[in-house]
Amino acid sequence: MPLLLLRFMAFPKAQKDLEEALIRNLEGVKQKQAEIVKMWFHERRHDAKIISRNISVMLGKNSNDKGDDFRKLYDYMEMLRAEYGYKGISITLRDGIILAATEKEWVGSNIVSYDYCREALNGTVFISRIQLFAQPGSKNKDSNSGVPTIFISAPLADSNNVTIGALILRMDTASLSDIMRSAELGKTGETFLINREGYMLTESRFADELKKTDLIQRRTSLELRIANPHTGMLTDGAQKCLSCNDGYDAEGYINYDGKKVLGAWRWIPEYDCGLLAQIDIHEGYGAAYNLKKFVLSTLLVLALPLILISFYFGKRISAPIFNITEVTKKIASGDLGHRVKTSSKKDEINELAKAFNAMAGSLEEKTIKLRNYTTDLENTVKERTLELQETTNFLNSILAGSTEYSIIAEDLQGNILAFNEGASLIYGYKPEEMIGIANVRILHTDEDVKSGKVDSILEAARKTGRYEGEVMRKRKNGEVFPVHVTFTLRRDETGYPTGFVVISKDITKEKLVALEKEIINNINKAIASGLHS
């Protein structure tokens, strides 16, 4: 029992606590390394500002001995390279031509096409992306033969703060790689920077091992892509980092070397790079795995004799239960006449068998009643379906045969849902032109639509349930004619309004007959009036 409690209660909690502690450690390492990287870049920017200010002062001096001024400038540049670790320092004029450089072969070259030069000439302190740089005159033309390099540039200004040139500082990424390798993450953990293409920007602490496995040839920086070797796609950690997310993965994902790792990541937008902290999942969760193995091994050793004892007693106990199971299967297949064998023993199994037989008898009785009820219900449904079909046919015959009356069904907004033959004859539209396509407003005159009369009719029918009157309607050919129309509100089975049924009749002939009668009456009155006079 204590071991079971350890396995199913204490162990899961211990494992969860361990995972949380490990993730907190990964997150802490990630945050610390990110802040150090940002501080490193900030210091490089700050150094560039100070150096550019000093060189601007040196270039602004009015001295008769220009040769001596240049010697002092070169001495200052050499001192900077020796003490601060810069691999090269260049000074350009306003047009991008190099005036002075620690590498003499660069003097006279125009580097205005490079972003770091242009940004400085535009007055900005700029740090380039990490890129491969090959020394001038290098015989090795391999695209990967250069050295991972960062260019830091700053403007040079005269006493009036007008930009007169640019300072270009070139340095390798060795110190940045040292920062990444300094993280303490066990035997398999590491931190590194990646660019937007998913390539590692710093040197991995496992570079020598990676060379032996042919994952890299010279270095990890700008050569090793952080991709899953099985799919060729970027690892989950790299993808989430490049999506500018800050997070971690406690479940693990496949790393660039094919091993499963736990990871935390952070994107550093101001320097356009991301930082990942990773550790092999077996090392990270090693203590939890070892505890799990110990508990399982102990349980297996103790479980064998318990299994044998359980099997012996279980077989004796299960015989009556097996009989119940067999009867249950037969009842489930539809043979409700079977019953379980009982005995005179007064134990739980025998009581269960008696209760089961009582339940089976009740089930058989209710099944017979249900079968009879189902038969009656099926007959009733057939009769109702037949009646419904007859009613539907009757209504359809009314819709099809009512050629003198227009019968139109529409929703609450006036969209046409049904359009009978009478409507086609009166308005000139075919049903397929109207149903589900047109709105009833197409049948009204433009004046009634614009004046809001149509909306008033629909609103009156909606409120009172019915509207009846004479309105002017318009045929497909544009002819306007009078109709007597009735709008009746339709409701669903819950009483909720769903639309209208609109029945209308062309009363043009009636109107003409009435007009004729009125004219004849007027003529008769005029004649009678003339005779009297």
C-alpha positions in Angstrom: 0.0 0.0 0.0 2.7 2.6 0.8 4.3 1.8 -2.6 1.0 2.2 -4.4 0.5 5.6 -2.6 4.1 6.5 -3.7 3.4 5.5 -7.3 0.0 7.0 -7.8 0.0 10.0 -5.4 3.5 11.1 -4.2 5.3 10.3 -7.5 3.1 12.4 -9.8 3.4 15.4 -7.5 7.1 15.0 -7.2 7.5 14.7 -10.9 5.3 17.8 -11.5 7.3 19.8 -8.9 10.6 18.7 -10.6 9.3 19.7 -14.0 8.2 23.1 -12.7 11.6 23.6 -11.0 13.5 22.7 -14.2 11.4 25.0 -16.3 11.9 27.8 -13.9 15.6 27.2 -14.1 15.5 27.2 -17.9 13.4 30.4 -17.9 15.8 32.0 -15.4 18.8 31.1 -17.5 17.1 32.4 -20.7 16.2 35.7 -19.0 19.6 36.2 -17.6 21.4 35.4 -20.9 19.0 37.7 -22.8 19.8 40.6 -20.5 23.5 39.9 -20.8 23.3 39.9 -24.6 21.3 43.1 -24.6 23.9 44.7 -22.2 26.7 43.5 -24.5 25.1 45.1 -27.6 24.5 48.3 -25.5 28.1 48.5 -24.5 29.3 48.1 -28.1 26.9 50.9 -29.1 28.1 53.1 -26.2 31.8 52.4 -27.2 31.1 53.4 -30.8 29.6 56.8 -29.7 32.6 57.6 -27.5 35.2 56.6 -30.1 33.4 58.5 -32.9 33.3 61.6 -30.6 37.1 61.3 -29.9 38.0 60.8 -33.6 35.7 63.7 -34.6 37.7 65.9 -32.3 41.0 64.7 -33.7 39.8 65.3 -37.3 38.5 68.8 -36.4 41.9 70.1 -35.1 43.5 72.8 -37.3 47.1 71.8 -37.4 49.8 72.6 -39.8 51.4 69.2 -39.5 48.8 66.9 -41.1 51.2 64.0 -41.2 51.6 64.1 -37.5 47.8 64.3 -37.1 47.4 61.1 -39.2 50.1 59.3 -37.2 48.2 60.1 -33.9 45.0 59.0 -35.5 46.5 55.7 -36.6 48.1 55.2 -33.2 44.7 55.8 -31.5 43.1 53.3 -33.9 45.8 50.6 -33.2 45.4 51.2 -29.5 41.7 50.6 -29.7 42.2 47.4 -31.7 44.7 46.1 -29.2 42.8 46.9 -26.0 39.2 46.5 -27.1 39.5 43.5 -29.3 38.3 45.1 -32.6 39.4 43.2 -35.7 39.4 46.3 -37.8 38.7 50.0 -37.6 37.9 52.3 -40.6 37.1 56.0 -41.1 35.3 57.1 -44.2 34.6 60.5 -45.7 31.1 61.8 -46.4 30.9 59.9 -49.8 31.8 56.6 -48.2 35.5 56.4 -49.3 37.8 55.1 -46.6 40.2 57.8 -45.4 42.0 55.7 -42.8 41.9 52.1 -41.7 43.9 49.6 -39.6 44.0 47.4 -42.7 45.9 49.6 -45.2 44.6 47.8 -48.2 41.1 49.1 -47.4 42.2 52.8 -47.8 40.5 54.4 -50.8 37.8 51.8 -51.1 34.2 53.0 -51.3 31.9 51.1 -48.9 28.8 53.4 -49.1 26.8 50.4 -50.5 27.0 48.6 -47.1 24.1 49.3 -44.7 26.4 50.0 -41.7 28.2 52.8 -43.7 25.0 54.3 -45.0 23.3 54.3 -41.6 26.3 56.0 -39.9 26.5 58.7 -42.7 22.8 59.3 -42.0 23.6 60.1 -38.4 22.7 56.8 -36.8 24.7 54.5 -34.4 24.2 51.2 -36.1 24.9 47.5 -35.3 24.7 45.1 -38.2 23.5 41.6 -38.3 26.1 38.9 -37.7 27.5 38.0 -41.1 30.5 36.2 -42.6 33.5 38.4 -43.4 36.5 37.5 -45.5 39.7 39.4 -45.3 40.6 41.3 -48.5 42.8 39.2 -50.8 41.7 35.9 -49.2 42.3 33.1 -51.6 39.6 30.9 -50.2 36.4 31.7 -52.3 34.2 29.4 -50.3 31.0 31.3 -49.2 31.4 29.8 -45.6 35.1 30.5 -45.3 34.7 34.0 -43.7 34.6 34.8 -40.0 31.2 35.6 -38.2 31.5 39.3 -37.8 29.5 42.3 -36.5 30.0 45.8 -37.8 29.3 48.8 -35.4 29.2 52.1 -37.0 28.7 55.7 -35.8 28.7 59.1 -37.5 31.7 61.5 -37.4 30.7 65.2 -37.0 32.4 68.5 -37.1 32.0 71.3 -34.5 28.7 72.3 -36.0 27.4 68.7 -35.5 27.3 68.2 -39.3 28.2 64.6 -40.4 31.5 64.5 -42.2 32.1 60.8 -42.3 31.6 57.5 -40.6 33.4 55.3 -38.0 33.3 51.6 -38.8 34.3 49.1 -36.0 34.6 45.4 -37.0 34.7 42.6 -34.4 34.1 38.9 -34.3 31.5 37.1 -32.2 33.9 35.2 -30.0 33.0 37.2 -26.8 29.3 36.8 -27.6 29.8 33.0 -28.0 31.7 33.0 -24.6 28.6 34.5 -23.0 26.4 31.8 -24.4 28.7 29.0 -23.4 29.0 30.4 -19.8 25.4 29.3 -19.0 25.3 26.4 -16.5 22.8 23.9 -17.8 24.3 20.5 -16.8 26.1 18.2 -19.2 23.7 18.5 -22.2 22.3 22.1 -21.8 23.3 25.1 -23.9 22.2 28.6 -24.8 22.7 30.1 -28.3 21.4 32.9 -30.5 19.6 32.4 -33.9 18.8 34.7 -36.8 15.6 35.0 -38.7 16.6 32.2 -41.1 17.0 29.9 -38.2 20.8 29.7 -38.3 22.9 29.6 -35.1 24.7 32.9 -34.6 27.1 31.8 -31.8 29.5 28.9 -31.3 27.9 25.9 -29.6 29.7 24.2 -26.6 29.2 21.0 -28.5 30.9 22.2 -31.8 33.6 19.5 -31.7 31.1 16.7 -31.3 29.0 18.2 -34.1 32.0 18.2 -36.5 32.5 14.5 -35.8 28.9 13.8 -36.8 29.2 15.9 -39.9 26.5 18.3 -38.9 29.0 21.2 -39.4 32.2 21.6 -41.3 33.9 24.6 -39.7 31.7 26.2 -37.0 28.1 26.4 -35.8 27.8 30.2 -36.3 25.9 30.8 -39.6 26.5 27.2 -40.6 24.3 25.1 -38.4 20.5 25.5 -39.1 18.3 24.7 -36.0 16.2 22.2 -37.9 14.6 18.8 -37.1 16.9 16.3 -39.0 13.8 14.0 -39.6 11.6 16.7 -41.3 14.1 19.4 -42.4 11.8 21.9 -40.8 12.9 24.3 -38.0 12.6 22.8 -34.5 9.5 23.7 -32.6 11.5 25.9 -30.2 13.1 27.8 -33.1 9.8 28.3 -34.9 8.1 29.7 -31.8 11.1 31.9 -31.1 11.1 33.3 -34.6 7.4 34.1 -34.3 8.5 36.6 -31.7 7.0 34.6 -28.8 8.5 34.3 -25.3 7.8 30.9 -23.8 8.9 27.3 -23.1 8.2 23.7 -23.9 7.9 21.3 -20.9 6.9 18.3 -23.1 10.0 18.3 -25.3 10.8 18.5 -29.0 13.4 17.1 -31.4 16.5 19.2 -31.6 18.9 19.8 -34.5 20.9 16.7 -33.5 17.9 14.4 -33.4 17.6 14.3 -29.6 14.6 15.3 -27.6 15.2 18.5 -25.5 13.3 20.8 -23.2 13.5 24.4 -24.3 12.8 28.0 -23.4 13.1 30.9 -25.9 12.9 34.6 -26.2 13.0 36.9 -29.2 15.2 40.1 -28.9 13.5 42.5 -31.4 15.9 45.4 -31.0 18.8 43.3 -32.3 16.8 41.1 -34.6 17.8 37.8 -33.1 16.4 35.1 -30.8 17.8 33.3 -27.7 17.2 29.6 -26.9 18.1 27.7 -23.8 17.9 23.9 -24.1 18.7 20.7 -22.2 18.3 17.0 -23.0 15.0 15.8 -21.7 16.6 12.7 -20.1 19.0 14.8 -18.1 16.4 17.3 -17.2 13.9 14.8 -15.9 16.5 12.2 -15.0 15.7 12.1 -11.3 12.0 11.7 -11.9 12.7 8.9 -14.4 14.9 7.1 -11.9 12.3 7.3 -9.2 9.6 6.0 -11.6 11.8 3.0 -12.5 12.5 2.2 -8.9 8.8 2.3 -7.9 7.7 0.2 -10.9 10.5 -2.4 -10.3 9.5 -2.8 -6.7 5.8 -3.1 -7.6 6.6 -5.8 -10.2 8.6 -7.8 -7.7 5.8 -7.7 -5.1 3.0 -8.1 -7.7 3.8 -11.7 -8.9 2.8 -13.6 -5.7 -0.2 -11.3 -5.3 -1.2 -12.2 -8.9 -1.0 -15.9 -8.2 -3.1 -15.7 -5.0 -5.6 -13.5 -6.7 -5.9 -15.9 -9.6 -6.7 -18.9 -7.3 -9.4 -17.1 -5.3 -10.6 -15.2 -8.3 -11.4 -18.4 -10.2 -13.4 -19.8 -7.3 -15.4 -16.5 -7.0 -15.8 -16.0 -10.7 -17.6 -19.2 -11.6 -21.0 -17.9 -10.6 -20.2 -14.6 -12.1 -19.3 -16.4 -15.4 -22.7 -18.0 -15.4 -24.3 -14.6 -15.0 -22.2 -13.3 -17.8 -23.2 -16.0 -20.2 -26.9 -15.5 -19.4 -26.4 -11.8 -19.9 -25.0 -12.3 -23.3 -28.0 -14.5 -24.4 -30.4 -11.9 -23.0 -28.5 -9.1 -24.8 -28.8 -11.1 -28.1 -32.6 -11.0 -27.7 -33.3 -14.3 -26.0 -35.1 -13.0 -22.9 -36.2 -16.5 -21.6 -32.9 -17.4 -20.0 -32.3 -17.2 -16.2 -29.3 -17.6 -14.0 -28.9 -20.8 -11.9 -29.4 -20.2 -8.1 -28.7 -22.2 -5.0 -29.7 -22.4 -1.4 -26.5 -20.6 -0.2 -27.0 -17.3 1.5 -24.1 -15.3 0.0 -23.8 -12.1 -2.1 -23.3 -14.0 -5.4 -26.5 -16.0 -4.9 -28.5 -12.9 -3.9 -27.1 -11.2 -7.0 -28.3 -14.1 -9.2 -31.8 -13.9 -7.7 -31.9 -10.2 -8.2 -30.7 -10.6 -11.8 -33.5 -13.2 -12.5 -36.1 -10.8 -11.2 -34.6 -8.0 -13.3 -34.6 -10.3 -16.4 -38.3 -11.2 -15.8 -39.3 -7.6 -15.5 -37.2 -6.7 -18.6 -38.9 -9.5 -20.6 -42.4 -8.2 -19.6 -41.6 -4.6 -20.4 -40.0 -5.6 -23.8 -43.2 -7.4 -24.8 -45.2 -4.3 -23.9 -42.7 -2.1 -25.7 -42.9 -4.2 -28.9 -46.7 -4.0 -28.9 -46.6 -0.3 -28.3 -44.0 0.2 -31.1 -46.2 -1.7 -33.6 -49.2 0.5 -32.7 -47.0 3.6 -33.0 -45.7 2.6 -36.4 -49.3 2.2 -37.6 -50.2 5.6 -36.2 -47.2 7.2 -37.9 -48.1 5.7 -41.2 -51.7 7.0 -40.9 -50.5 10.5 -40.0 -47.9 10.5 -42.7 -50.6 9.6 -45.3 -52.9 12.4 -44.0 -50.1 14.9 -44.1 -49.2 13.9 -47.6 -52.8 14.3 -48.7 -52.9 17.8 -47.0 -49.7 18.8 -48.7 -50.9 17.6 -52.1 -54.1 19.6 -51.5 -52.2 22.8 -50.7 -49.9 22.3 -53.7 -52.9 21.9 -56.0 -54.3 25.2 -54.6 -51.0 27.0 -55.2 -50.7 25.5 -58.7 -54.4 26.0 -59.7 -54.9 29.5 -58.4 -54.1 31.3 -61.6 -56.4 34.3 -61.0 -54.8 35.0 -57.6 -51.1 35.7 -56.9 -50.0 33.7 -53.8 -46.5 34.7 -52.5 -44.8 33.5 -49.3 -42.1 35.7 -47.9 -40.0 36.1 -44.8 -40.2 39.1 -42.3 -37.9 41.2 -44.5 -39.9 40.6 -47.7 -37.6 38.0 -49.3 -39.7 35.8 -51.6 -39.9 32.1 -50.5 -42.8 30.8 -52.7 -44.2 32.2 -56.0 -47.3 30.4 -57.5 -48.5 30.2 -61.2 -51.0 33.0 -60.6 -48.2 35.3 -59.5 -46.2 34.4 -62.6 -49.2 35.2 -64.9 -50.0 38.5 -63.1 -46.4 39.9 -62.7 -44.6 38.3 -65.6 -41.8 36.7 -63.5 -40.9 33.0 -63.5 -40.7 31.3 -60.1 -37.0 30.6 -60.5 -36.4 34.3 -61.0 -38.0 35.2 -57.7 -37.7 32.3 -55.1 -34.7 32.8 -52.9 -33.5 35.7 -55.1 -35.9 38.7 -55.1 -37.6 40.8 -52.5 -41.3 41.7 -52.6 -40.3 45.4 -53.1 -39.5 44.6 -56.7 -43.3 44.2 -57.3 -44.1 47.7 -55.8 -43.7 51.0 -57.5 -40.6 53.0 -56.9 -42.7 55.8 -55.2 -44.2 53.4 -52.7 -40.8 51.9 -51.9 -39.0 55.3 -51.5 -41.9 56.8 -49.5 -41.8 53.9 -47.0 -45.3 52.8 -47.8 -44.1 49.2 -48.3 -42.3 49.1 -45.0 -45.4 50.5 -43.3 -47.6 47.7 -44.8 -45.1 45.0 -43.6 -45.0 46.6 -40.1 -48.8 46.8 -39.9 -49.1 43.2 -40.9 -46.4 42.2 -38.3 -48.2 44.1 -35.5 -51.8 43.2 -36.2 -51.3 39.9 -38.0 -53.1 41.1 -41.2 -53.2 43.9 -43.7 -55.7 44.3 -46.5 -56.1 47.1 -49.1 -55.5 48.3 -52.6 -52.0 49.2 -53.8 -50.3 49.8 -57.0 -48.0 47.0 -58.2 -45.5 46.8 -61.1 -45.1 44.0 -63.7 -41.8 42.7 -65.1 -42.3 44.9 -68.2 -42.7 48.0 -66.0 -46.5 48.3 -66.3 -48.1 49.7 -63.2 -51.6 48.4 -62.2 -53.9 48.2 -59.2 -54.3 45.1 -57.0 -56.3 44.1 -54.0 -53.8 42.6 -51.6 -53.9 40.8 -48.3 -50.9 40.3 -46.0 -51.3 37.5 -43.4 -48.6 36.9 -40.7 -47.1 33.4 -40.6 -46.0 31.8 -37.3 -44.0 28.7 -36.4 -45.2 26.0 -34.0 -44.1 28.1 -31.0 -46.1 31.2 -32.2 -43.0 33.1 -33.2 -43.5 35.3 -36.4 -41.6 33.8 -39.4 -43.0 35.7 -42.4 -46.1 36.6 -44.5 -48.5 35.0 -47.0 -49.4 37.7 -49.6 -52.5 37.1 -51.7 -53.3 39.7 -54.4 -55.6 40.1 -57.4 -55.3 42.3 -60.4 -58.4 44.6 -60.2 -57.7 46.6 -63.4 -60.9 45.4 -65.1 -63.0 46.1 -62.0 -61.5 49.6 -61.9 -62.3 50.2 -65.6 -65.9 48.9 -65.2 -66.3 51.3 -62.2 -64.8 54.1 -64.3 -67.1 53.4 -67.2 -70.1 53.4 -64.8 -69.0 56.7 -63.3 -68.6 58.3 -66.8 -72.0 57.0 -67.9 -73.6 58.3 -64.8 -72.0 61.7 -65.3 -73.2 61.8 -68.9 -76.8 60.8 -67.9 -76.7 63.5 -65.2 -75.5 66.1 -67.8 -78.2 65.1 -70.3 -80.9 65.2 -67.6 -79.7 68.6 -66.5 -79.8 69.9 -70.1 -83.4 68.7 -70.7 -84.6 70.5 -67.6 -83.0 73.7 -68.6 
